[in-house]
Amino acid sequence: MTQHRATCHCGKVALEFDADIQGALSCNCSICSRSGALLTFLPRDAVKVVAAPDAMSTYTFNKHNIQHKFCKTCGIKVVGEGTDPKGNKMSAINLRCVEGLEFDKLPVQHFDGRAL
């Protein structure tokens, strides 16, 4: 597995995780389409958040199933948190924030989040 670091623009929020990233998910829901996020999903306990407790803000909408986490300073969404259909706690990492990742070379699966 490869160790990765994802950061917001100003660097006040960072994530550290180990994963072999094989692809990305592009969701067309109202928030993902506006932010341009490309996502990968990992169990929440596999992702270490490196940030002061007050560095992030949380936004939820619609069914309030996903907590979208933003840097309070620069506004970049680095991660979302929720549960998968089996009830497992998951992190949705914005691959556009991963340092050194050539995300434009990853295969992208499209997900119809607007239909939910």
Backbone as JSON, one array per atom type, in Angstrom:
{
  "sequence": "MTQHRATCHCGKVALEFDADIQGALSCNCSICSRSGALLTFLPRDAVKVVAAPDAMSTYTFNKHNIQHKFCKTCGIKVVGEGTDPKGNKMSAINLRCVEGLEFDKLPVQHFDGRAL",
  "N": [[0.84, -1.19, 0.0], [0.32, 2.3, -0.56], [1.42, 5.22, 1.06], [-0.45, 8.13, 1.67], [-1.1, 11.67, 1.61], [-3.47, 14.13, 2.11], [-4.46, 17.44, 1.63], [-5.98, 20.57, 2.55], [-6.21, 23.75, 0.83], [-4.82, 25.78, 2.29], [-3.44, 24.29, 4.12], [-4.15, 23.8, 6.76], [-5.81, 21.7, 7.34], [-5.36, 18.29, 7.13], [-5.13, 14.96, 5.85], [-4.07, 11.65, 6.5], [-3.36, 8.55, 5.06], [-3.22, 5.08, 4.12], [-3.33, 3.5, 1.06], [-4.01, 1.76, -1.97], [-4.83, 3.38, -4.56], [-7.13, 2.86, -6.97], [-9.04, 3.92, -8.57], [-11.55, 6.47, -9.11], [-14.5, 8.08, -7.85], [-17.04, 9.94, -9.29], [-19.48, 12.02, -8.35], [-22.72, 13.27, -9.07], [-24.27, 14.78, -7.38], [-25.68, 17.72, -5.79], [-23.71, 19.05, -4.21], [-21.23, 17.76, -4.71], [-20.96, 18.03, -7.5], [-20.76, 20.79, -7.74], [-18.43, 21.32, -6.29], [-16.55, 19.81, -7.6], [-15.41, 17.46, -6.73], [-13.52, 14.44, -6.68], [-13.8, 11.21, -5.63], [-12.63, 8.76, -3.23], [-13.2, 5.92, -1.2], [-12.77, 4.94, 2.15], [-12.49, 2.9, 5.13], [-13.36, 4.65, 8.08], [-11.62, 4.49, 10.3], [-9.21, 4.05, 9.08], [-8.21, 6.4, 8.26], [-6.38, 9.15, 9.15], [-6.98, 12.18, 10.63], [-5.42, 15.24, 10.51], [-5.5, 17.99, 12.12], [-6.34, 20.99, 13.86], [-8.84, 20.88, 16.41], [-10.82, 22.86, 15.94], [-10.48, 23.57, 13.3], [-11.99, 22.7, 11.18], [-15.15, 22.83, 9.52], [-18.49, 21.6, 9.47], [-20.87, 20.47, 7.12], [-24.13, 19.55, 6.34], [-26.79, 18.18, 4.34], [-29.93, 17.57, 2.63], [-30.7, 14.34, 3.31], [-29.08, 14.26, 5.49], [-27.1, 12.35, 5.85], [-24.42, 12.35, 5.27], [-21.54, 13.9, 6.49], [-20.09, 16.65, 5.43], [-16.86, 17.8, 5.38], [-15.11, 20.76, 5.8], [-12.36, 23.03, 5.44], [-12.12, 25.67, 7.66], [-10.73, 27.97, 7.08], [-9.78, 28.13, 4.31], [-11.83, 26.94, 2.89], [-11.86, 24.53, 1.48], [-13.1, 21.31, 0.67], [-12.06, 18.46, 2.08], [-12.74, 15.95, 2.99], [-15.51, 13.72, 3.45], [-17.8, 12.31, 5.76], [-19.55, 9.39, 6.66], [-21.83, 6.61, 6.66], [-21.67, 3.34, 5.23], [-23.9, 1.24, 3.21], [-24.04, -1.04, 4.84], [-23.7, -0.1, 7.35], [-21.14, 0.53, 8.19], [-18.65, 2.8, 9.33], [-17.46, 5.3, 7.25], [-15.03, 7.13, 5.28], [-15.03, 9.6, 2.82], [-12.77, 10.54, 0.67], [-11.52, 13.41, -0.87], [-10.0, 13.16, -3.78], [-8.74, 15.09, -5.28], [-7.36, 16.58, -3.5], [-5.19, 15.12, -2.72], [-1.79, 14.91, -2.3], [0.57, 14.85, -4.91], [-0.75, 12.89, -6.4], [-1.72, 11.57, -9.47], [-4.49, 12.17, -10.43], [-5.93, 12.52, -12.76], [-5.33, 10.4, -14.34], [-6.63, 8.26, -13.38], [-9.18, 5.75, -13.59], [-12.58, 6.73, -13.82], [-15.56, 6.33, -12.09], [-18.92, 7.02, -12.57], [-21.47, 8.34, -10.55], [-24.88, 8.55, -9.82], [-25.84, 10.72, -7.87], [-27.78, 12.66, -7.72], [-30.18, 11.4, -8.02], [-30.86, 10.35, -5.62]],
  "CA": [[0.0, 0.0, 0.0], [1.02, 3.56, -0.66], [1.0, 6.22, 2.04], [-0.9, 9.36, 1.03], [-1.46, 12.84, 2.42], [-4.39, 15.03, 1.43], [-4.52, 18.7, 2.38], [-6.74, 21.69, 2.01], [-5.34, 24.71, 0.16], [-3.95, 26.51, 3.23], [-2.67, 23.32, 4.89], [-4.59, 23.65, 8.14], [-6.47, 20.41, 7.45], [-4.68, 17.26, 6.37], [-5.48, 13.56, 6.11], [-3.04, 10.68, 6.17], [-3.96, 7.23, 4.89], [-2.53, 4.13, 3.26], [-4.27, 2.9, 0.11], [-3.66, 1.65, -3.38], [-5.98, 4.03, -5.21], [-7.31, 2.26, -8.29], [-10.02, 4.67, -9.34], [-12.24, 7.57, -8.44], [-15.94, 8.18, -8.06], [-17.52, 11.29, -9.56], [-20.89, 12.07, -8.01], [-23.37, 14.46, -9.64], [-25.16, 15.46, -6.44], [-25.52, 19.17, -5.85], [-22.48, 19.55, -3.6], [-20.05, 17.21, -5.4], [-20.84, 18.62, -8.83], [-20.31, 22.18, -7.59], [-17.05, 21.37, -5.78], [-15.66, 19.08, -8.51], [-14.72, 16.42, -5.99], [-13.35, 13.06, -7.13], [-13.77, 10.56, -4.32], [-12.34, 7.37, -2.92], [-13.81, 5.61, 0.09], [-12.0, 4.09, 3.05], [-13.03, 2.86, 6.49], [-12.98, 5.87, 8.8], [-10.46, 4.27, 11.18], [-7.99, 3.97, 8.25], [-7.87, 7.77, 7.86], [-5.99, 10.0, 10.28], [-7.19, 13.61, 10.39], [-4.41, 16.07, 11.17], [-6.04, 19.35, 12.14], [-6.83, 21.45, 15.15], [-10.27, 20.55, 16.53], [-11.69, 23.91, 15.43], [-10.04, 23.96, 11.95], [-12.95, 22.27, 10.17], [-16.58, 23.07, 9.66], [-19.27, 20.49, 8.93], [-22.09, 20.85, 6.43], [-24.98, 18.43, 5.93], [-27.98, 18.61, 3.63], [-30.81, 16.52, 2.18], [-31.03, 13.36, 4.34], [-28.1, 14.45, 6.57], [-26.35, 11.1, 6.02], [-22.99, 12.59, 5.08], [-21.0, 15.13, 7.07], [-19.07, 17.21, 4.55], [-15.9, 18.52, 6.23], [-14.43, 21.83, 5.08], [-11.43, 23.88, 6.18], [-12.76, 26.96, 7.99], [-9.95, 29.09, 6.56], [-9.75, 28.24, 2.84], [-13.09, 26.45, 2.35], [-11.72, 23.32, 0.67], [-13.64, 20.07, 1.21], [-11.06, 17.42, 2.01], [-13.31, 14.65, 3.32], [-16.87, 13.58, 3.93], [-17.92, 11.15, 6.64], [-20.88, 8.81, 6.72], [-21.84, 5.16, 6.81], [-22.03, 2.62, 4.01], [-25.19, 0.56, 3.37], [-23.96, -2.05, 5.9], [-23.55, 0.57, 8.63], [-19.74, 0.77, 8.51], [-18.24, 4.2, 9.27], [-16.6, 5.5, 6.09], [-14.55, 8.45, 4.88], [-14.98, 9.86, 1.38], [-11.64, 11.44, 0.52], [-11.47, 14.15, -2.12], [-8.71, 12.84, -4.39], [-8.11, 16.31, -5.81], [-6.55, 17.13, -2.41], [-4.08, 14.21, -2.41], [-0.52, 15.41, -2.8], [1.33, 14.03, -5.84], [-1.57, 11.89, -7.08], [-2.12, 11.92, -10.83], [-5.88, 11.74, -10.45], [-6.48, 12.55, -14.11], [-5.02, 9.12, -14.98], [-7.44, 7.22, -12.74], [-10.51, 5.52, -14.16], [-13.61, 7.41, -13.04], [-16.91, 5.76, -12.09], [-19.9, 8.08, -12.36], [-22.53, 7.96, -9.63], [-26.01, 9.45, -9.93], [-26.25, 11.17, -6.55], [-28.98, 13.5, -7.82], [-31.35, 10.54, -7.99], [-31.15, 9.91, -4.24]],
  "C": [[0.88, 1.25, 0.0], [0.5, 4.52, 0.4], [0.68, 7.52, 1.3], [-1.17, 10.43, 2.07], [-2.35, 13.72, 1.55], [-4.49, 16.29, 2.28], [-5.49, 19.67, 1.72], [-5.75, 22.67, 1.39], [-4.36, 25.39, 1.11], [-3.12, 25.58, 4.11], [-3.09, 23.13, 6.33], [-5.32, 22.34, 8.4], [-5.72, 19.43, 6.56], [-5.22, 15.89, 6.78], [-4.27, 12.72, 5.76], [-3.7, 9.32, 6.1], [-3.09, 6.38, 3.98], [-3.58, 3.48, 2.35], [-3.61, 2.77, -1.25], [-4.88, 2.15, -4.14], [-6.06, 3.56, -6.65], [-8.26, 3.04, -9.18], [-10.68, 5.73, -8.49], [-13.73, 7.5, -8.75], [-16.28, 9.65, -8.25], [-19.03, 11.27, -9.35], [-21.49, 13.36, -8.58], [-24.37, 15.1, -8.68], [-24.84, 16.94, -6.42], [-24.21, 19.67, -5.26], [-21.24, 19.03, -4.33], [-19.87, 17.83, -6.79], [-20.35, 20.07, -8.75], [-18.85, 22.27, -7.13], [-16.07, 20.65, -6.7], [-14.9, 17.96, -7.84], [-14.66, 15.11, -6.77], [-13.06, 12.27, -5.86], [-13.23, 9.15, -4.35], [-12.82, 7.13, -1.5], [-12.94, 4.63, 0.87], [-12.72, 3.99, 4.38], [-12.5, 4.06, 7.28], [-11.76, 5.66, 9.69], [-9.15, 4.1, 10.41], [-7.5, 5.36, 7.84], [-7.57, 8.58, 9.12], [-6.17, 11.46, 9.87], [-6.16, 14.38, 11.2], [-4.88, 17.51, 11.07], [-6.4, 19.72, 13.56], [-8.33, 21.17, 15.22], [-11.21, 21.59, 15.93], [-11.33, 24.34, 14.01], [-11.07, 23.63, 10.88], [-14.37, 22.67, 10.56], [-17.3, 21.9, 9.0], [-20.55, 21.02, 8.3], [-22.84, 19.58, 6.06], [-26.19, 19.01, 5.19], [-28.79, 17.37, 3.25], [-31.15, 15.58, 3.33], [-30.07, 13.41, 5.53], [-27.33, 13.17, 6.87], [-24.85, 11.31, 5.93], [-22.62, 13.92, 5.72], [-19.86, 15.58, 6.16], [-18.17, 18.1, 5.39], [-15.08, 19.49, 5.39], [-13.43, 22.51, 6.0], [-12.13, 25.21, 6.42], [-12.02, 28.14, 7.38], [-10.07, 29.22, 5.05], [-10.99, 27.66, 2.16], [-13.02, 25.16, 1.55], [-12.3, 22.12, 1.4], [-12.6, 18.98, 0.98], [-11.7, 16.04, 2.18], [-14.79, 14.79, 3.67], [-16.92, 12.33, 4.8], [-19.37, 10.7, 6.68], [-20.78, 7.33, 6.98], [-22.23, 4.53, 5.48], [-23.35, 1.88, 4.24], [-25.21, -0.52, 4.46], [-23.78, -1.44, 7.28], [-22.12, 0.83, 9.05], [-19.41, 2.25, 8.38], [-17.2, 4.37, 8.18], [-16.18, 6.96, 5.94], [-14.53, 8.51, 3.37], [-13.92, 10.93, 1.16], [-11.68, 12.1, -0.85], [-10.08, 13.95, -2.72], [-8.01, 14.05, -4.98], [-7.23, 16.99, -4.76], [-5.33, 16.28, -2.08], [-2.81, 14.7, -3.1], [0.15, 14.41, -3.73], [0.54, 12.98, -6.59], [-1.95, 12.39, -8.47], [-3.55, 11.44, -11.04], [-6.49, 11.74, -11.83], [-6.18, 11.28, -14.88], [-5.84, 7.98, -14.4], [-8.74, 6.99, -13.52], [-11.56, 6.11, -13.22], [-14.95, 6.7, -13.22], [-17.87, 6.89, -11.79], [-21.06, 7.55, -11.53], [-23.64, 9.0, -9.69], [-26.54, 9.81, -8.55], [-27.49, 12.05, -6.58], [-30.25, 12.67, -7.7], [-31.73, 10.1, -6.58], [-32.08, 10.83, -3.52]]
}
